[in-house]
Structure formats: C-alpha cells, structure tokens
Amino acid sequence: MSSHLHSIDITLEPADNERLADLCGQFDVHLHQLEQRLGVEISSRGNQFRLIGEEPAVARAEQVLEALYMETANGALTPEKIHLYLQEAGGTPEPGVADSNNDSVMIKTPGATITPRGSNQKHYLQNILANDLNFGIGPAGTGKTYLAVACAVQALEQEKVSRLVLVRPAVEAGERLGFLPGDMTQKVDPYLRPLYDALYEMLGLDRVARLIERNVIEVAPLAFMRGRSLNDAFIILDEAQNTTVEQMKMFLTRIGFGSTAVVTGDITQIDLPRQTESGLRQVIEILKDSQDISFTFFSSQDVVRHPLVQHIISAYEKFERGA
C-alpha cells in the first residue's frame, strides 16, 4: 500500500507566525480536520508543510492549505470556513474542465455578496439567472432556498421584477393551520421563518418590514395563491415536497409574464399523508424533458452546514438504498 503513497513539501509565504498558528489551529485541530476530510497526513514545522497520501488527495490538500493560508490574512479561521473551503475543493473535476468553465457567479444584495460553494451551487445560480422556471431538489443544508432568495433580492434591487412572492405549503409534521394558535399571520409565520431569516440577512429587518407593508414582498402560504396570476414577480415555492399534485399544478399555472419562479424541496422529507402523492416528486417526471425549465439536483456532497449533517444525510441515503 505504501507504494501508492505520494509526498510533497510545500512552503507557505510569508512566514507569519500568527497566521501559521491560525492555520493550524489550537493543538493542530484545523490540520486534523483537513487530514480527516482529505485522507492525507500533514506535518508542519514553521512554514514548512509535508503532505503524505495518495497523489490526487495530496494535490487537493495542497490547494486547500494554500487557499486557507491566504484566508488567514482576512481574519481568523473557523471550522465552518474550513468546511466550506473543503466543499469548494470537493468533486475533483476532470483536468481542464474547471478552468474552462470557471466564470464567476456572484449575487449582490445590500447585506451581502453571495458566491456559490461548489460546482452544483454555481450551476443552480446560472440556471436561475437563465430560465423562467427552475427546480432545486436535494437535502437540507445545500443552499437551495438561501440562494433562491439571494437571486430574488438581486432581481428586485436591479428592478428586473417589481415584487417578491415567497410561498410555502403549510402542511408539516401533521399540523394544520386551523389547529394552530393566533391570527393568520401568527399561524403561518413558523412555516415561513427560513425565508424571513434570509431576507433579514440580505436586506435588513427594517427594510424587509417596510417592503412587506408596501406589499413589495409577499410571504404567504400556498393556499393563498389559488386564482391569482403573478406577473413581473420573482416567486419562490419552498418545501415543495409537501405540495399535493393538485397544488403543484395550481402553483405552476400562476406564473405570469416577466416572472421567474424557483421551486425548492427535498423528496426524502415528505410530510404529506402516506396515501398522498407529492406534487414535487410527480413534476420531476412530467417536466424533466421540457425546454426552458431547469432542474438542479443536490446530494449530501453539496451540504454546506456542519460536516456532521453531510455525514447523517449520506448515512440515510445509504440505508434507504439498502446498502
């Protein structure tokens, strides 16, 4: 097995002790995180690092280590930052492919500039910017909703649309609106909280409140969409795995002129009654070959939350395949 091992020595410049300590982490915790995720052995002395492992893993580790050292010039590293860099370095595309398709995609909002983490998020953003109807399907933590909201906010800021319509089905964990306490706003707020959180981050709480008051941003349960035609709007249907077949058809036929729609969901987390077919699961088959409609499928490898979330999703996927 040792015959397959490859080692390289790299020198990180400039030799800044404070930045090097940040790169390694307390008791080398950051280096151990890299070793575990990349399958290599890393030893260091000052600004000299030796990487040992299989050649592709060593090459990948060198790239990540150099990128993280550059990042130390901008602020302290955290396990989350390291995880995101590892996500971007994942997938090891074929030689030449990444460089030839390396056009940067950035979404600019007043509160933040959002860049995709990895090729699948980049593909997702490119699809949203190019098509009127888009589907983002995959597990939690892959950025489906967050990136869709970012695109919506950018479109509003650039006056490409006149309003945002953010929609969720209000059927989760067996609860029904009628059995929840409070008025209608209080009833639907828990279902829409992830959408609010993303809006607050990108536009600020006060501005979001003003835009909602002026009806420029409308956040509503799916049932409120029946009978409407949504023109000149950016529409997001979140948690679409919990739509029925009839609700999905109703929503898709609300899209009007000058509008962009994004439908997100995870078909492995359906909360509908067992005998009820998910509209998201069905629409994949119905529209998969349609032109001007994009589908982006995410997997556990695209998760940008805690590494444990990625591991849990992978374990469930393996179990459900009967492996």
N, C-alpha and C positions, 0 to 999 in steps of 0.2 A: 504493500500500500504506500510505503514511503517513497517509492519510485515515482508516484503520481504527484507528490508534493512539490511545490514551487515556492521560492522565497525571493523577496526583493527588499532592498534597503532604500528608504526614502528620507530626505531631509526637508523639514518644513522651515521655511523662511518667512519673516525674520525670526531669529531665535529670541522670542519674548517669553520669559519665564511665567508671567502672569497668564498669558494666553495659552501657553502649553499646559499649565495646571488646569485651566478651564476646559481645555480639550480632553484631557484625561479624566477629569472629574475626581471627586474625593475618593481616595483608595482605588483609583482607576475604574470607577464604576461606569464611566462612559465608554472606556475601552472594552470592558467586559460586555457591555450592551452590544457593541459592534461585533465582537467575537462571536457572541451567541447568534446574532441575526445573520451574519455573513459567512459563518463557518470557517473562520480563519483564526490564527493565533497572532496576537500583536504584542510585541515587546518594545519598550522605549527606554532611551537614555538621553536626557536633554531633548534636543530637537531631532534626534535620530530615531527612526522607527523601523523595525523589521517586521514584515508581514509574511506569514507562512500558511500555505494551504494549497488547494487546487488552483490552477492558473486563472480560470475565469473569476473565482471568488477573490483571489488576491488583487486582480486588476480592478474589480469593483470596489474592494476595500480601500485601495489607494485613492480612487476617485472620491469616495465619500470622506475619507480622512482629510484630504486636501480641501474639499469644499467646506467641511466643518471648521477647519482651522481658519479659513478665510472668514467664516461667520463669527468667530470669536472677536474679530475686530469691531463688530457691530453690537456686541452685547453678550451676556453670559449664555452659555448653552444650557438647555434643559433636556430631560428625557424625551419630551414631546417634540422639540426641534430635531433631535437626532432621529426619532421615529419617522418624521416627515421627510427628512433627507434620505433615509433608507427607502421610503416609499418611492421617491423620485428616482432612485438608483435601481429600483427593482425591475424585473421583467427582462433585463439584459437583451435589448433589441438586437437584431442582426446587424453586423458591421455595415456602416454606411447608411442604414435606414434612418436612424435617429437624426443624423446630421442633415440629411436631405429633406427631412420633414420637421425641422426644428423652429418653424415660425412661432414666435412667442404669442401667447394669447393672454391678455390681461383685461380684467374687468375693473373699471374705475367707478367707485362710488364716493360720496362725500366723506364717509367714515373710514374707508379702507380701499386699498387696491388689492384685488384678489387675483392670484395666479394659480393655475391648475397644478395639482400634485400628481404627477404621473401622466402617462400617455392616455389613459382612459378618460380621466377628467378633462384633459385637453381636447380629446375627440368629442366629448359631450358638449363642451362650450362651443366648439366650432360648429357642431350640429345645430345648437340653439340659435346661433347667430346667422345660420344659413337657411333654416327651414321654418315654416309657419307652425308645424305641429311636431312635437318631439316627445319621446318617451325615455325616461331614465329609470332603469329597473335594476334592483340589486339590494344587498343587505344594508342595515343601518350603519352609519358611520362612513359612508363612501362619498358624502358631499352632494348628493343628488339635489336635495331641497335647498341647501345653502347656496350652491352655485346657480340654481334657477332663480332664486330671489335676487342674487347679485346681478344677473343678466336683466331682470325686470327693473331693478333700480337704475341701472345704467341706461336702459331704454327710456325710462321716464325722464332722467336728467338730460338726455340728449334730445328730448321731445319727439322721439320716434313713436311713442304712444302717449295717450292723454290720461290714462289711468291704469292702476294695477288691480287685478281681481285675484285674490288668493282664496282658494277653496279647499275644504276638507270634508270627507264624509263623516258624519257624527255617529258612527257606529264602531265602538271599540270596547273590548273586554266585556261584552254583553250589556253595556249601558245604553239607555235610550234618553233622548233629550227630555221627554216628559217626566222622567223619574228623577232628574237632577234638580237640585235646589236653585232658587234665584230666578231673575228675569232671563229673557232670551240671550242677552249679551253675556251674562254670567254663566249661562248654560253652555254656550259654545266656546268660551274663552279657553278652557283647558285643552280642547282639541286643537286649537289654533296657536297655542303658545310657541311652538318651534318657529312658526312663521313670524310672529311678533318679535321674537328674540333676534332673528336675523335682520329684520327691518330696523330695530333699535340700534344694532351694531353699525349698520351702514348709513343710516340717516339721522340717528339721534332720537331720543324719546320725544322731545318737544315737537320736532318737525313731523314725526310719524303721527302724533296726536292731531296736529293741525291738518295734515293731509287726509286723515280718516274723517275728521269733522267736515271737510270740504268734499268728501266722497271721491277724492282722487285715488285713495287707497281704500279698497273694499275688501274686508275679510269676512267670509261668510261660510256657513255650512252648505254642502252640495245641494240640499233640498231647495235652497233659495234661488237656484239657477234655472229652475223649470220655467219655460215660457219666455225666456229672455234671449236677446241677440246681442252679443258683445262685440262691438266694433271699436277699432282704434284702441285696443287694450292689450296688456300683457297678462295672460291668465295662467295661473299655476294650480293644478289639481294635485294635492299632496295626499299621501297614504291611499293611493288609488286602488290598492289591492282590496280595500274594503268597500268598493263600489259594486253594486249588482250589475248584471248585464244591461238592464234597462237604464240604470243611472249613467253608466259609461256612454251609452249611445246618446242619451239626453245631453250629457255634458259636451261631447264632441260636436254635436249639431248646434251648440250655442255659439261657436266660433264665427265671428263676422269679418268684414273687410278691414284690412290694416291691423289685424291682430296676430299675436304669437301666443301659442299655448304650449305649456310643458306639463307632462303628466309623470308623476314620480310614484314609486311604490316598490314593495318587496313581496313577491308572491309566496315567500316562505312564511310570512306572518299575517295570514288572513284571519280576521276576527268575525267573519260572517258565519251564520248558522251552517252546519255541515252540509245540508242539502242545497245551499245557495251557491251558485257558481259565481266566481269573481269576475267582474267585468274586465279587469286588467289582464287576467290570465287569458280570457277569450279574445280580447282585442289584439293581442300579440299575433295570434293565428290569422285573424281577419285582415289586418293591415300590414303584415310583415313584408309583403312584396310591393307595397304602394310607393309610388314616386312622391318626392317632396315631403315624405314623412320619415323622421329619423328614429332609430332605436339604439340606445346605448345600454349595454348590459354590464353591470358591475359585479365583481366577485369579492371574496374575502381578501384577495390580494390588494384591493383598492381601498381598504379601510384606513382612514386617517385618524382614528381615535387611538386610545390606548392599545398597545400591541396585544394585550390580553383579549380585547374584543375581536381582533383578527383571528386569534387562536380559537376562540369559542365558536365563531362562525364557521371556520374550517372544520372543526370537530363535528358540528351539527351537519354540515354538508356531507362529510364522510359517513356519518351514521345513517343519514337519510338515503344515501346511495347503497347502503347495505354492506359497506366495505368493512 
